[in-house]
Amino acid sequence: MRPGFLELLAQARSGRDTGDVVVWVGVLLAVVIVGGIVLMVLRRRMLSADAADQGGGFMDTLREMRNSGQMSQEEYDAARKTMAARLAGDPSVRGTANVKTQRRGESE
């Protein structure tokens, strides 16, 4: 029968073997903690960059729609205000603006 890890620790004759194990467990814990901190920092940077990129791209799309006539000035203003409220963290914003959503030229 093969001895297990705990049995090997128990059979250690000198404190040096046990000390080596404790040192390597500490090194392993330090690597895991540092890796977790690095992942948290990278995640925070990526998410903040994504939010900024999405907001700017969305506003460009809204401007293009307004300039091409696909959206009225009132719809543009309502969408812009809704987006600003979302970015500010307003919990009362549900994501829909109270404006007419049909395109110009379409029958009601």
C-alpha positions as CSV (number, residue, x, y, z in Angstrom):
1,M,0.0,0.0,0.0
2,R,1.3,3.5,-1.0
3,P,1.6,5.9,1.9
4,G,-0.5,9.1,1.6
5,F,0.6,12.7,1.9
6,L,-0.3,13.0,5.5
7,E,1.5,9.8,6.4
8,L,4.6,11.1,4.7
9,L,4.3,14.3,6.7
10,A,4.0,12.3,9.9
11,Q,7.0,10.2,9.0
12,A,9.3,13.2,8.5
13,R,12.2,12.8,10.8
14,S,13.5,16.3,10.7
15,G,11.8,19.7,10.9
16,R,13.5,20.5,7.6
17,D,11.0,18.3,5.5
18,T,8.0,19.8,7.2
19,G,9.4,23.3,6.9
20,D,9.9,22.8,3.1
21,V,6.3,21.8,2.8
22,V,5.1,24.8,4.7
23,V,7.3,27.1,2.6
24,W,5.9,25.6,-0.7
25,V,2.3,25.8,0.5
26,G,2.9,29.5,1.3
27,V,4.4,30.1,-2.1
28,L,1.4,28.4,-3.7
29,L,-1.0,30.6,-1.7
30,A,0.9,33.7,-2.6
31,V,0.8,32.8,-6.3
32,V,-2.9,32.2,-6.2
33,I,-3.6,35.5,-4.3
34,V,-1.4,37.6,-6.7
35,G,-3.1,35.9,-9.7
36,G,-6.5,36.7,-8.3
37,I,-5.6,40.3,-7.8
38,V,-4.2,40.6,-11.4
39,L,-7.4,39.0,-12.8
40,M,-9.6,41.5,-10.8
41,V,-7.6,44.5,-12.1
42,L,-7.7,43.2,-15.7
43,R,-11.4,42.5,-15.5
44,R,-12.1,46.0,-14.1
45,R,-10.1,47.7,-16.8
46,M,-11.7,45.6,-19.6
47,L,-15.3,46.2,-18.3
48,S,-14.7,50.0,-17.9
49,A,-13.2,50.2,-21.4
50,D,-16.1,48.2,-22.9
51,A,-18.7,50.4,-21.3
52,A,-17.0,53.6,-22.6
53,D,-16.7,52.1,-26.1
54,Q,-20.3,50.9,-26.3
55,G,-21.7,54.3,-25.1
56,G,-19.7,56.3,-27.7
57,G,-20.6,53.9,-30.5
58,F,-24.3,53.9,-29.6
59,M,-24.4,57.7,-29.6
60,D,-22.7,57.8,-33.0
61,T,-25.4,55.4,-34.3
62,L,-28.1,57.6,-32.9
63,R,-26.6,60.7,-34.5
64,E,-26.4,59.0,-37.9
65,M,-30.0,57.9,-37.6
66,R,-31.1,61.4,-36.7
67,N,-29.1,63.0,-39.5
68,S,-30.4,60.5,-42.1
69,G,-34.0,61.0,-41.0
70,Q,-34.6,57.6,-39.6
71,M,-35.3,59.2,-36.2
72,S,-36.8,62.4,-35.2
73,Q,-35.1,65.0,-33.0
74,E,-37.6,64.2,-30.2
75,E,-36.7,60.5,-30.4
76,Y,-33.0,61.3,-30.4
77,D,-33.3,63.6,-27.4
78,A,-35.3,60.9,-25.5
79,A,-32.8,58.2,-26.3
80,R,-29.9,60.4,-25.3
81,K,-31.5,61.3,-22.0
82,T,-32.3,57.6,-21.3
83,M,-28.8,56.6,-22.0
84,A,-27.4,59.4,-19.8
85,A,-29.7,58.3,-17.0
86,R,-28.6,54.7,-17.3
87,L,-24.9,55.7,-17.2
88,A,-25.6,57.8,-14.1
89,G,-27.1,54.7,-12.5
90,D,-30.7,55.9,-12.3
91,P,-32.7,52.9,-11.2
92,S,-36.0,54.3,-12.5
93,V,-34.9,54.0,-16.1
94,R,-36.4,50.9,-17.7
95,G,-34.7,51.3,-21.1
96,T,-37.6,52.6,-23.2
97,A,-38.4,56.2,-23.9
98,N,-41.9,57.5,-24.1
99,V,-41.7,58.6,-27.7
100,K,-43.3,57.4,-30.9
101,T,-41.2,54.6,-32.3
102,Q,-42.5,54.4,-35.8
103,R,-40.3,55.7,-38.5
104,R,-41.3,58.7,-40.5
105,G,-43.3,58.0,-43.6
106,E,-44.8,54.8,-42.2
107,S,-48.5,54.7,-41.7
108,E,-49.9,54.4,-38.2
